[in-house]
Amino acid sequence: MQLGSDRAYDILRTQHQPLDAIFAPKSIAVIGASERENSVGRTVLWNLISHPFGGTVFPVNPKRHSVLGIKAYPNIAAVPEPVDLVIIATPALTVPSVIGECVDAGVKGAIVLSAGFKEIGTVGTELEQQVLQQVRRGKMRLIGPNCLGVMNPHTGLNATFANSMSMALPGKVGFISQSGALCTAILDWSFHENVGFSAFISIGSMLDVGWGDLIDYLGDDPHTESIVIYMESIGNARSFLSAAREVALTKPIIVIKAGRTSAAAKAAASHTGALTGSDDVFDAAFRRSGVLRVKSISDLFDMAEVLAKQPRPKGPRLTIITNAGGPGVLATDALITDGGELAELSKETYQALNEFLPPQWSHNNPIDLLGDADPIRYAKALEIIAKDPNSDGLLAILTPQAMTDPTQIAHQLKPFAQIGKPVLASWMGDADVEAGAEILNQASIPTFPFPDTAANVFYYMWRYSYNLRALYETPVLADNGDTCDRTIAETIIQKARQAGRTLLTEVESKQVLAAYGIPTVATQVATNAEEAVKLAEEIGYPVVLKVFSQTITHKTDVNGVHLNLHNADAVREAYNAIASSVTTKVGANSFAGVTVQPMIDLRNSYELILGSSIDTQFGPVLLFGTGGQLVEVFQDKALGLPPLNTTLARRMMEQTRIYKALQGVRGRKAVNLEALEQLLVRFSQLVVEQRLIKEIDINPLLVKAEKITQNSLVALDARIVLHDLDITEAQLPKLAIRPYPTQYVDSWTTRNGMQVTIRPIRPEDEPLMIKLHHTLSEESVFFRYFHLIKLSQRIAHERLTRLCFIDYDREMALVVDYQNPKTEEHELLAIGRLSKLHGTNEAEFAMLVSDRYQCQGLGTEVLRRLLQVGRDEHLTLISAEILAENSAMQRVCEKLGFRIYPTAETSVVRAEIIT
């Protein structure tokens, strides 16, 4: 019993999109159309009628019978035909009522060009809310306010007030900008550079349509091959990340984000708060979603071109060939400065180059072919280094010398355009090299006038590839299931809040960590010197004494930490010193005693920091890096967004300088990185589940280069700050990425008595999905996909990655997980998927049940639960297309309340249910 249609994804590309009313309208009304020279209303109307888009334009102006020779109407209600899109160019105060009239008239799309909204302060913000209330009354989508408008060059739509009659050239790049002024500058630049666009969008204030909506739309657009973005603010962070992560798998998304140098967040109570600057969080968010961030506008379009022409590199190692030493050095400097690497040539490559190059060649990378290099020498060298497994990409540099033929060399290099590795070129010069550069560009070998620019582009390509790897790699299943007890943590946090505290003590903080399986050093409290001595003797010397307080956040600031105490006298002296220092600096009320802990041997160990704080736009943000007392000085850190899996945890580690040391350096053994990954995943789970935590530090987290023992991975100190006592559940910061929906994990018994778990799918389920596909018959495959698909295609890694590593905001896939009680091995018996349709409040479901476990009620139970998910997500309609001969699936649908309808295809029926 299988549901047909692999169209759970394909249908997203073919369904009618609400934004079609904006980008592909059949009729447009310009409200505020005018004949006044240089007015917005006149310019936008002129642009529309000067570039026919295949539809009708209706000027709306209550004071004129015609505008630019076209009959005008007093209001939208007077327009005699249905209107798809309204373009509003009236004063801001009038916009709420105008939008209300448009909603009443059934208009589905609006572009508000008018300024004077939130950018002017409170009055403008209130106007925006009035506009949004009207938009929500209908099914209208709105771009703006305060925007330039949109262009669809492939249809001729110019719904902007860009000066003159400039219409963007048609092309394959979707461009979105928050700055209207930048749009006009880019548009002018694009004509000189012959850059074409699939869409040209000024997004404005993003009152309704935001980044996520437009990324989804361009992701579905067959004319768009890459998306470039100028961003000033993120808006709905979850929507952006959700859309970007899905689309980046098939189309490059390149972003330039303004505000790189804005001041970092002010230091908070935790070290983490002092280390997480907002721009660094953007970097982390872009990495997490597979987006490439660049520094300049030229980079933006260079990368759109390069990623469309050349494959992504599999590593950061570049091989450079040149006919002049200086440019090779410049390219090397640029590459290494960015973070790339020069490829180390293999012995075979050296030998092959030695056989035909002059003795004076550089014998190193960059490969200097010398000034008299002819076309044959270039081609032969490129052929050899293309085969070198140590090289991830190639850069050919040419300087116009007396014996050089740039055009013929370009002809010789054309065959290397597609060798499975990126090939770039820098043809330096002007008129002498122009013909050769054009030959290379036409052959899909991107060409740059300067070698350092080309090296930067290669590094960006590697960065993009690196970002995507985290989306493609299958993580290891985390071991947090048996080691986390969220109830203990919740109890500790609630007791502190009931006592009127937002700062947990060190002991409480460590108890919360321990509840999530994070090892902590044994910590006991003493309220007088003799009690401290007694505890020290029970623990065994040497010991550590730290101030115990409900108000002090940084112990070292009050001389509150004394290490390596070897006897009772030292303990007494340390106790009294801490008490005196705290009393003097912050008052006796802040001193509640000391904690006594064993002194951990720090040899062959590293001090790390692990923390989380709140970002105003992205919610909780994780931090990993070099810890200890000088943590803010070293600033060796990496940020990430929760939740993590083991792959994402490793990516965070790789961003830091200390990661190289953790792998083993100068005779030291490597630490257990797998155990550290698991700890980061458990810490991430703590942050996700305990939403009342505002800030949390583990500093230092001690990691030893030895086998896992009690003290090889341990939190020596911990600090947890809670949100304000008066904060409500609705006011708690939301996660930028929706976490694993544990509410849908439940046990169930099949008809034949098998105990199974029905739960949402996880990225780690890829191996189990492969096993499931091995159990399917040809009939099951045909019923599911409407045609036969080879097993090798069904279990291809990139395909299963998309099916297992899902965004729970966009779809829900429930699997039936059976654990064999004898072997303890897991097996997936069935999977059901509910996929939201872009831009709508509807979804399509799909179902697959292993042949061996059909007729056990699995399909019915999974579909019943998917319907509950749909209700929880407030969907209005759930549907599916089913083969007419798949009667079993139709019976399941009817049993659960679906109605079955015939379709235009006699072999297919449609099942629908209103939720």
N, C-alpha and C positions, 0 to 999 in steps of 0.2 A: 504494500500500500504506500504509494509515493505521490506526493504532489508534483504536478508538472511545473514547468517554467523555471528555468535558471534565470528568468527575467527578474528575479528579485533584485538584480543589479541592472540588467539591461533596461528594465522598464523605467529606471530613473532617467535614462537618456531619451526616452520617447514620449513620456507623459507631457501634457500641456503644463507649462510653467507660468505661474502668476506674473513673473517678471517679463514674460513675452509682451504684456500690455505696454511695457515701457520700451523694450528693445525691438519689438516687431509689431508696432501698432498698425491698424488699418485706417484709423481715423484719429486726428489730434485736434484738440481745442486749445488755442492760446488765449488764456485769460489775462487781460492786461495788454492785448495787442494794441499797437500804437503806430501813428505815422510820424511821431516826433523824432527828428534826426538824433542818432546816437543813443536812443533810449533802448533799454533792454527789451521791451515789448516789440519794438520795431525790428531789432536785430534778429531776435529768435524767429520771428515770423518770416523775415526775409531769408534766413538760412534754411528754413523748412521748405519754402516754395522754390528756392534756387537749386535745391538738390532733391529731386523727386524721389520719394521713398516708396511709391506705389500705393499711397493712400490719400485721404482727403484732409484738408486743413480748414478749421473753422475759427476765424478770429472772434473773440468775445470782448466787446467794449460797449457799455450801455450808452455812451455818448456819441457813437458813430454808426452810420448805416453800412459803411464799408471801410476796410483798411487795406491799403496797397492794392486797391481794385477788387478786393474779395468781399463778398457780402458778410457783414458782421452781425452778431446776435447780442442782445442785451445781457443774457446770462446763460448758464449751461443748460438750464431747463428748456430754453427756446431753441436749442440746436435740434434740427429735425431728424438727425440720425444718431444711433448709439455711438458713444465716444469711448475709445479704448484708453487714451492718454490725454491728460490735461497738463499744460505747462503754465505755471502761475508766475506772473511777473507784476504783482500788485503789492502795495505797501503791506508790511508785516501785520499790522493791526487787522487787515481785512482777510487774512489768509484762513483763520479758523472757520469763518462763516462760508467762505468760498469752498473750502474742502467739504464742509457739511453739505452744501448744495450738490457737489460732485458725487458724494456718496449716495445721496438721495436719487441722483440721476443714473446710478449704476456704473459709474466710471471705475475701472479697475486699476489704473495707474496714474501717478502724479509725479511731476518734477517741480519742486518749489525753488525758483531762482532767487526769490526775495531774501534780502538780508534783514537784520534787526531782530534776531531771536536771542538765544542764550549768550551770544557773543557780546550783547550789550548789558547783561546783568539779569536781575530778578524779574523785571517786567518781561523780557524776552523769553526767559525760562517758563514763565506762566503761559505765555502765548504758545510755546511749543507743546505744553501739556494739553492745551485746548485743541490744538491741531491733532495730536495723537489720539485724543478721545474720539474725534470725528472719524479718523482713519480706522480705528478699531470697530466702529459701528458697522462698517461694511467689510468687504474682502479686498480693500484697496491696499496697494503697496506704494510707498512714497520715497523718492530720492530727494535729499536735501534736508532742510532748507539751506540757503546761502551756498549755492553751488553754481557751476558754470553750465551744467546740463550733460547730456550724453550724445555720443555719435555711434552709429552702426554703419561703418564704411561699406560693408558688403551689401546693404540694402539701400544705401544713400540717405539714411536718416541723419540729419544734423539738427538735433534738438538742443542747441547751445546758443549762447550769445557771444561766441568767439568773434573777434573783430574780422572784418572783411568776409570773403566767401570761402574761407579756408575749410576744406573738408579733408579729414584724415585720409591717407591712402589706405586702401584695403590691404590687409596682411594677416599674420597669424599670431600677433601679440595682443593680448588683452591688457589694457592700461587702466589702472584705477588710481586716482589721486585725491587726497584730502585738500589740496591747495588748487583753487581755480586759476590763480596767477601762474602757478607752475604748469598747469595744463596748457595754457596758451604758449608758454615758452617752449615746452616739449613739442607742441604741435608745429611751431615754426621750425624748430630744429629738425623734426622728422622729414620735412620736405627736402632739406639740404642733404640729409643722410639717406634718403630714399627708404625710410623705415615705414612699414605698413602695420595697420592695426585691425584686429577683429572687433574690438570695441574700445571706445575712448570715453572714460567715465570720470566725471567730477562728482565725488560722493557727498561733499558738503558736511553738514553737522550730524549725519547718520541718525536722524530722529527715528526712522523706521528701518529702511534697508541699510544693512551694515556690511562689513567685510565678509562675514560668513555667507550671506545671501548672494553676494556678487561672485565670490569664489566658487560657490556651488553652481551658479548659472554659467560662468565661463568654463567650469569643469565639464559641464554637459554640452557646451557649444562646440560643434564639429569644426568651426573655423578657427578656434583658439588652440594653439599648441603650447603657449607659455603665458604666464600671468606676471606682470610687473606692477609693483605697488609703491606709491609714495605715501608714507604713513606718518601722521603726527600723533594720533592717539589710537588706542586699541578698541575702545567701545566695549562691546560684549566679548570679553576674552574667550569665554567658553565656545561661543559660536565661531569665532575666528579659528581657534585651534582645531575644533571639530571639523570644519570644512577644509582647512588647509591640510590636515593630516590625510584626509581621504583623497583630495585632488592631487596632492604632491606625489602620490604614487604613480600617477600617469602623466602629469604635466608639471614642469618646473614652475615654482612660485618664487619670485625674486623680489625682495623688499629693501627699500632704503627707508630707514626710520630716522626722522629728525629728533634732535635732542640727545645725542650721544653724550654730550658733556654736561648734562644737567647734574646738579648736586645730588650725591647719593643720599639715601634715607638717613635721617638723623639717628644717632646712636640711641638704641633703646636699652631696656634693662638687661638684655642678653648680648653676648658677643655677636650672635647671628644678626641681630638688628643693626649692628654697626657695620656689618660686612655686606649686606644685601642691597646694593644700589639698584635703583629702578631700571637703568639701562641694561645692567647685567641680567636682570630678570627677563627682559625682552630677548636677549640673546639665548637664554635657556629655553624660553617658550618657542622661539623659532627653531632651535635644534630639535626640540621635542616633536614638532609637527612636520619636520622634513623641509622647512622653508630655508632658503638661502638669503642671508642678510649681506648687503654690500654697502660700500662707503660713499660712492659717488653715482651721479646720474648716468655717466658714461658706462660705469660698471653694470648698471641696471640693464642697459640695452645690449652691451657686449655679451653678458651672460645669457640673455634671452636668445641671442643669435647662436652662440657657441653650443649651448645645450641642445639646440634644435639640430645642429649639424654634426656633432661629434658625440661618441659614447662617453659615459662617465668613467673616470679612472677608478681602478680598484685599490689604489694606494696613493701615497703622497710623493712618490719618487719620479722625478723628471729627468730625462736625458736631453741634453742640449747639443746641437751641432751648429757650427758657425764658421764663417770664413774670416773672422777677425776676433782677436782675443778680448778686446775691451767690451763689446756688446755681450759676450758670453759671461763676463764677470758681472756686468750690470744685472743681467737676468738672474744670475746665481744669488747676488745680494738680495734682490727683491724676493726671490723664492724662499730663501732661508729666513729672512726677516719676517715674512708672513707666517712661517711654520711648516713650509714644505721641505722636501729633501732632494738632494742630488742622488740619482741612481748610481750604485756601485756596479760598474760594468763587470760582467762575468769574464772568466778566463777565455772562454770561447769567443766572446765578442772582441776582446783585446787581440787575440790571435788573428781573427778574420780581418780586423781593421789594419793590423800591421802588414798583412799580405799585400795590400794595394795602396795604402796611404803613404805619402812621402815620409821619410824618417823623422822629419822635423815636426810631425803632428803632435798634439799636446799630450798624448798618452794618458789622458784622463778625461773626465767629464767635468766641464764642457769639452766636447770634441772639436778642436780647432782644425778645420780642413785646410787652413792656410789661404792666403789671399788669391792664389791662382786656381782655386777650386772651380772645376768645370761642371757642367750638368751631370756627367757620368759619375763623378766623384761624389756629388751630393746624393744621387739616387742610390749608389752602391752602399754608402754609409747608412742611409736611412733604412735600406733593406736589411742590413745586418743588425742594427740596434733595435729594429722593430721586433726581432725574434728574441731579444734578451729578456728572460723571465724576471730579471731584477728591475726592469723599467716599467713604470705605469703610464707614461706619456712621453711624447716627443715634441720638441720645439726646434724648428729650423730657422736660423737667423741668417740673413744675407745683407751684406753691405755692398753698395755699388762701387766696385774697384775696376781698374782699367781692363783687366782680363776677365771680368765677370759678365755673364749674360743672364740677367734676372728673368727674362721671359722664357728662355729655353730651360733654365733650371726649374721654373714653375711647371712647365710641361712635363718634365721628368718626374716631378713629385706628385702629380695628379693621381697616379694609381695607388698612392698610400693614403688616400682620403678615408678609407674604411678598412682598417687593419685590426679592429677590435680594441684599440687603444686610442685615446685622443691624440690628434696631430694638429699642432698649431704652427703658425709661421709669423716671422717678423721681417718684412721686406722694408728695410730702412732706406729712406730717401724720398724723392718726390717724383718728378716726371720720368726719370730713368727706370723706376721700378713699378710704375703704375700699371702697366700692361700685365706684368707677372703677378702682381697682387690680385688683379681682377681674375686672372686665370685660376688662381688658388681659391679665391672666394667662390667662384662659380663651381668649383669642384668640391665644395663643402669643407675646405680647409680654411678656417678663420685666420685672417691676416691682420697684423697690427703694425703700426709705424715704429713702435719702440719695443725693445725686447723685455724691459722690465714690466711693461703693461701685459705682455703675453704671459710672463711668468706669474703675475698676479692672477690672471684669468685662470691659469692651470690650477693654482691653489684654491681659487673659488670653486672650481669644478670638483676638486677633491673634497672640500668642505661640504658641498652639496651631496656628494656621494656618501660621505661619512654620516651626514644627518639622516639620510634615507636608510642606512644600514640598520639603525635602531628600529626602524619600522618593519624591516624584513627578517631580522634575526629572531629565531625561536628561543625564548628564554628557558631557563631551567626552572622547574616547579619549586617555588619557595617552600621552606619547611615551617612556615609560620602557623600552619593549621593546628599543630599539636603543642605549640609553645606559647600561645597568646591567650590571656584571660582578661578580656576587656572589662569584665564586671569588677575585678579588683581595682583596676585603674579608675573606673567611673566612681567607685565608692570613695576612694582617696580624694578625688577632685571635688566631689560633692560635700564631703566633710569639711574641707578647707573653705569652700564658699559659704557653707552654713555658719562657719566661725567668722565670717566677714573678711576672709583673706583672699588675695589674688596672687600671692607668691607662695609656692610650696617650699617647704624646708628641703634641705639636701636629702634627708632620709626619705621623705615622701616622694621626692622626685625619683630617687633610685628605686623605690617600690613600684612606681608606675613603669619605669623601664623594665624592671624584672618581670612585671606582668606580661610584657610583650617579648619575653625571651631574650632580652638584652642583658648580658652578664654585667654585674656591678660588684665592686669591691665591698666586702662586709663592712657595715657601718653601724656603730652603736653610739648612744648619747650619754654623756656624763655631765652632771650639773654641778660638780665640785671637783677639786683637784684630786682628792683621794679616790673618788669614784673613777676618775680618769686613769689613775695608776692601776686600780684593780682590773679595769677592762683591758689595759695595755698588757698586763701580765697574763691575762686569760688568752688574749690574741697571740702574744709572743712578740718580743722586740725584734727589729725596730718597728716603731709605729709612727703614724701621722696624726696630728691634732689639727682640727679645723673649727672655726667659729660655727656655732649652731645658732641660727637666727631665723625669725619669721619676716625680717624686713631687709636684711643685707643681701644685695645681689652679687657683688664682686668681693669675695673674701680677701683677696690680696690687697685691696685698697685700704683695708683697716688692719693690715698685718695679721690677718686671721688664719694663716696657714703656717704650720711648723712641721718640717719634714725630718725623717731619719732620727727619731728620738730613741736612744738605746737603753735608757734606764729610768727608774722611778723619779730620780731627781730632775732629769731632763723633762719628763712629762709634767711634773709639778710646775717647773719654771715656765714651760710653754703655756700651760693653762693660765697661770697668773698674768703672763705677758699678753695673751690674747684678751683676757678680761679687761686689763688696764687699757689696752689700745682701743678696743671697741668703745669702752665707756668714755674715753677722752675724745674720740673722733665723732661718734654718732650718738652717744648717750647710753646709760645703763639699761634702758628699756629694750635696746636692740640685742642685748646679750642674754641668751638662754642656755648657755653652757657650751660644750664642745662636742664634736664627734671624734671618736677614736677609730682609726682604721689601720690595717696592716700596711707597712711600707712595702710597696711593690718594687721588685728589682727591675730597674729601667734598662739594663744592659740588653743590647740587640733588640731594641724596641723603638717604636715611633709614636709620637704624640699627635693624634688627629683631633679634629673637631667635627662634630655632627650636630646640626641644629635645624631649626625651622622658625620663621617669623612670617608676619603677614604683609603682603604687598597689596596696596590699595586697588590695583587693577586685576591681579591674578590670584589673590587669596593666599593661602599658605604656600610658602616657598621653602625648599630644602637647601641646606648648605653642607658641603663636605670639603675638607681641606686639611692643611697643616695646623695643628692645635698648639696648646701650651700657653704660657703667659704672654708671649709676644705674637699672638695670633693676628692682632690688628696690624702689627708692624710688617709681618711677612706677606699678608694679603694673598696667600696661596689658597685659592678657593675655587669651588665649582658650585653652580646653582642648578637646581632641577625642580620640576613640578611633580608633586605627588598625584596619583600613586606610582610607585616604582615596581618594576619586575627586575630580575637579575641582569638582563641585558641593559636596561636603563641605568641600573646602579653602577654597572661597569663603565658605562659612558660617562657618568659623573666623575668617577675616579680618574678616568683618562684625561680629563680636562685640567688636572692639577700637576704641578711639578713634582710633588712627592710621590706620585704614582710610579715613576721610574725607580725610586728607592724601594718602594713596596715590592717591586718585582725582583729585587735582589741587586745589590750594588757593592763593589769593593769588598768582596769576600763574604758579605752577609747573605744569608739565605733569604729567599722570597717569603713574604708572609702568606698566609692562607687567604688568597684573594676570594676564593669561592665562599669561605665563611664570612668574609667581610661583606660580600655582595648580599648574602642572606640577612646579615644584620641590618644593612641599609634598607632592605625590603621590609623588615619588621618595624624599623623606625618609621618608615613611610606609612605603614599601616596604622601605627599609633597616631600619627598626625592626622590621617584621614578620619579615623574613628572617634578620636577625642577632640571634638571640635571646640570645646571650651578652652583648649590650650591656645594661648596667643603667641607665646615664644617658648622655645625649649633649646637648651644647650646640653651637649655632652662634651665637656672640655676639661681635661683631655680624655679622649678615647684611646686607651693604650693598646697597641697592636705589636705583638712580638713575632720575630722571625723564627718560629719553632712550630712543632706539632701542636695541634689544638689541645690546650690544657685549661685548667680553671682560670689561670691568670694570663693566657696568651691573647685574649680579646676581651677587654674589660673596661667599663666606664668608671674612671677614678673620681669624677665629679659630675654633678648634674644640677641643672637649674630649670625650673618650669614656672612660667608666668601665665596666669589665667586672664581671660577677658574680664572686663569690668563686671561687677556684680549685677548691675541693672540691665545688662544686655539680654535681649530676647532671642529665641531660637531663629526667628526670621532675620534678625540683624547680624547673625554670625556670618563671617566671610565665607563665600561659596568657593569650592574648589574649581580651578580653571578647567580641570579634566574630570569627568564623572568617574568615580571609583567603581570597583567591582560591586554589583548590586547584590549584596548578601541576602537581601530580603526575599530573593527568588530561589534561594537554596532550600531544598526540602526533600525528605525521604518519601518513598512511595513503594507500593507492592504491586507487582504485575499479577495478571490472572493466574499464572502458574506458581505464584508464591515467591518470586525472586525479589529480594530487597535491593532497591536501586536508589540513587540520588539524582534528582532532577535539579539542574543548576545552570546558570549562565556559562557560556563557553569562555575559555581563557586562552591567552596566547600560547601557553604551555601545552595545549591540547593537540597541537599539530601531529605528533606521533600517533596519538589515538585516532585522529581523523584518517590518517593513512590506513590504519588497521580496519577502520569502518568501511572504507571504500573497497578494500580487498574482499569484503563479505557480500558485495552487491551483485545481483544477477543482471543480465542484460535488460530484462524487463524493468527492473527497478530503476536502472540508469535511464532507460527510455522514458518512463513515466515521469521521472524527476526533471530531465533536461529537454524533453521533446525530441531528442535525437541521441544516438549513441556517441559517447565520448570515451576515448581510450583511457585506460587506467592511468597511464603515465601522465596524461594531461590533467586528469582529475586530482592527482596527488602531487602535482608540481608545486615546489616550495612557494613561489611567488603567489600562486593562486590560493593555496591554503593559508598563507599569511594574511591575506585579505579576509578570509573567512573566519579565522581564529582570533586575529588581533583587531577586534572591532571597537567601535566607539559606541558606548552604551547610550549616548544621547541620540544616536542615529538609528540604531537597530538593536534588537535583542535576539540572541540565539541561545536556546535552551537545549542542553544535551542530557541524555539519559546515561548516567555513569554507573556501571556495575563493577563492583570489586569482588573478584573470585575469592571466597573465604579460604580456599586451600592454598592458592598460589599468591594471594594478595595483589595480583595484577589487575589493572583497570582495563575496562573495555567500554567503548561508547556503543550503545544499542540503537540510538536514534538521535536526530537533531531536528529542531524546528526553528525557523528564523522569521522574525518580524522586522521588515525594513521600511522605514519612513520614506515617503516620496518627497523629493526636494520641493520646497516652497509650498507644501500643502499640509493639511492636518490628517492625512490618510496614510495607510501603510499596506504593503503586500506581504503575505506570509508564504513560506515554502517549507516542505517537510520531507524528511528522508528517514526511513526505518530499515535497519538491517534485515535481510531476508530471513535470517535464522530466528528473529524475534518478532515477526509480524503476527497479527491476530492475538496479541497479548494486551491490547488496549493502550499501547504506548502512544500511537498517533493521536488518539482521542484526548489522552491526558495532557500531552504536550501542547496540543492546539488549544485546549481549555485554558491552560496556563498562559499561553500567548495572548489570548483574548483578555485575560485579567491584566496583563502588562499593558495592553492597548487602552484599557479603561483607566489604569493608573496614569498613563501618559496623555489622557484626555484626547485620544484620537476619535475622529468622527466616523471613519469608515475603514474597514479591513477587508481586503479582497485577495483573490488568487485566480489564476487561469489554470485550468485542469484539463487534461486530455479527456475527451468524451468517453473513451473506453476505460478510463480509470474510475470505475464505479465504486470501488472501495473507499477512495478518498472523498468522493461525492457524498457517500452515506455518512462518513464521519462529519463532514461539514453540515449536512442537514440535521444531524443529531444535535449539533451545538448551536443551531439557529440560523445558519447561513441560508440564503436564497440562491438557487442555481439558475443562471440565465444562459440562453444560447448566445453565441457571438457570430460575427461575420464569417469566421472560420468554422466550418461545420465540424471539424475534428476537435474543437476546443469549446469548453463551457467556462462561464465565469461565476465564481462564488463570491457573494458579498454579504456583509453583516454590518449594521449600524451599531456602534458601540455606545 
